[in-house]
Amino acid sequence: LPEVDIHDEPSEVRDNHHRTLSPNRHSLSGARAVPMTHPGPPQLPRAARPTAPEKPVSKNVVASRSMMQTPQPPARSAEKRVHTAQHSSLIGGRYQIVQRIGQGGMGKVYKVTHTHLSRTFALKIISNQVAETDEARELFYREARFASAMCHPSITSVVDFGEDEKVGMFMVMEFVDGEPLNRILFREKRLSVRKACEIVVQIAEALHYIHKQNVVHCDIKTENILITEEEYEGKRTRMVPKLLDFGLARSLVASRASTSLSGTPHYVAPERIRGEPASPASDVYGVGILLYELICGAVPWDGPVQKILAGHLDEKPKPPSQIVEGLDPALETLILHALEKKPANRHKDMAAFLYEMRTVMDMMGISRRNRGGPAKRVVIEQAPPPTANKRDENARIAFDTCRLPLALLSNHGVIIAANPAFAKFVMGLQVEVEGLPVRSTALANAWNTAEHDIQRTIAGSPIRRIIEIDLADGEVRRLLLWLDAVSRDQVLLGVQPLDL
């Protein structure tokens, strides 16, 4: 769905890169309006939307029942509606306008209260001119169908939508009191590595959730992310990003039948420019651009649209370490991995991107693995007291110093304890892996029967399985994987290379 702008009138400013800055760039629910005298965030040119409307999404495409039961767009009325939303108006017979919080060429956003529930929401009304086109109507209802089926802490919820006799099409969202990310970036020029990583990892978690619903977002950018704060541990607040705008989202099945290019040129994946369908790898690329922009203060390619698209297709991005002094090499590797030209060369999916990003954050000391709980305390291990069990100490030494990868798993496949060899095997370096599900590690790519094998082992049938791992040089490495039960709800996992 095209963005709803914050300001009534446009104003133009240019930044240090001679890029036009305009306040009319935001799509959000519940954002604060800013006086016209302040410059707005960067305006990024948008690629043309497809001229032909896409077919409605099949009921077999999207798993969510609420999405499947959503009505299709009703036929357009021959009589033109005139927008007459007033503070005394009831939209849809139940939403009372409190104040207007945004307006632009595409429509208006109001803060409203539900007359029966006494709750506050944000309500978006599409302008009469835009609503006259079949394409815009289909985009509106597609956004409503997809967004209303999503339930995630980092996704703005859509709770209602429909048509009103006076104002036309409307959509009701949760009211979020926050600030658009592009405005924050415009003010701060670039974000700290910690802040950028904390934002992007939460957005990636939201996209991973979306992909599991068989939907790709296709429009990741700073304008579509709203930053708010939530109470944390009852004493302080923490930053929470909210992903907005599902107007360009599409089901994975439907996207294979559509090769139309839509979205923002600065973030569009190379395969989309080549006419290939959208996939989760396209969103991985968009997240890579987002992380690059937040850390470096600028997107990799800027300027005329054709120049931007050519950059996506043919040019390597400038290494972030040449822009940000002292940037961790592992973080740069993560970004450039996500920005590979070919989807097959990027992270396999958003889960793989999250896995690598959490690892890098662990290395930099900004882990979010225990989000929502107390921070871990670092304890310097002392020599065991004289009364300690000598056998237990010897067992710990044997486990930790064993050169074979060993790990203790719960019956749900979560790593309870692992020796350094196992951590290096699944991560490529010495980092903490306790608390990670096995399915979130690189081992899951070759061991797709993990859950079944763990349950069989606990039931009394030890597992011995040969798996194969593809190496970077094209060779295949064969490994013997074994599982033995150590209790009613724990198993010991070992991995041994086979030299055959």
HELIX and SHEET records of a PDB file:
HELIX    1   1 ARG A   65  MET A   68  1                                   4    
HELIX    2   2 ASN A  128  ALA A  131  1                                   4    
HELIX    3   3 ASP A  134  SER A  148  1                                  15    
HELIX    4   4 LEU A  181  GLU A  188  1                                   8    
HELIX    5   5 VAL A  193  LYS A  212  1                                  20    
HELIX    6   6 THR A  222  ASN A  224  5                                   3    
HELIX    7   7 LEU A  252  ARG A  256  1                                   5    
HELIX    8   8 PRO A  270  ILE A  273  1                                   4    
HELIX    9   9 PRO A  280  CYS A  296  1                                  17    
HELIX   10  10 VAL A  305  ASP A  314  1                                  10    
HELIX   11  11 PRO A  320  GLN A  322  5                                   3    
HELIX   12  12 PRO A  329  ALA A  338  1                                  10    
HELIX   13  13 PRO A  343  ASN A  345  5                                   3    
HELIX   14  14 MET A  350  MET A  364  1                                  15    
HELIX   15  15 LYS A  390  THR A  401  1                                  12    
HELIX   16  16 PRO A  420  MET A  427  1                                   8    
HELIX   17  17 VAL A  438  SER A  440  5                                   3    
HELIX   18  18 ALA A  442  ASN A  445  5                                   4    
HELIX   19  19 ALA A  450  ILE A  458  1                                   9    
SHEET    1   A 2 VAL A  13  ARG A  14  0                                        
SHEET    2   A 2 THR A  20  LEU A  21 -1                                        
SHEET    1   B 6 LEU A  90  ILE A  91  0                                        
SHEET    2   B 6 TYR A  95  GLY A 104 -1                                        
SHEET    3   B 6 GLY A 107  HIS A 114 -1                                        
SHEET    4   B 6 THR A 120  ILE A 126 -1                                        
SHEET    5   B 6 GLY A 168  GLU A 174 -1                                        
SHEET    6   B 6 VAL A 158  ASP A 164 -1                                        
SHEET    1   C 3 GLU A 179  PRO A 180  0                                        
SHEET    2   C 3 ILE A 225  TYR A 232 -1                                        
SHEET    3   C 3 ARG A 236  LEU A 243 -1                                        
SHEET    1   D 2 VAL A 215  VAL A 216  0                                        
SHEET    2   D 2 ARG A 250  SER A 251 -1                                        
SHEET    1   E 5 ILE A 415  ALA A 418  0                                        
SHEET    2   E 5 LEU A 406  SER A 410 -1                                        
SHEET    3   E 5 GLN A 490  PRO A 497 -1                                        
SHEET    4   E 5 VAL A 476  ALA A 485 -1                                        
SHEET    5   E 5 ILE A 463  ASP A 470 -1                                        
END                                                                             
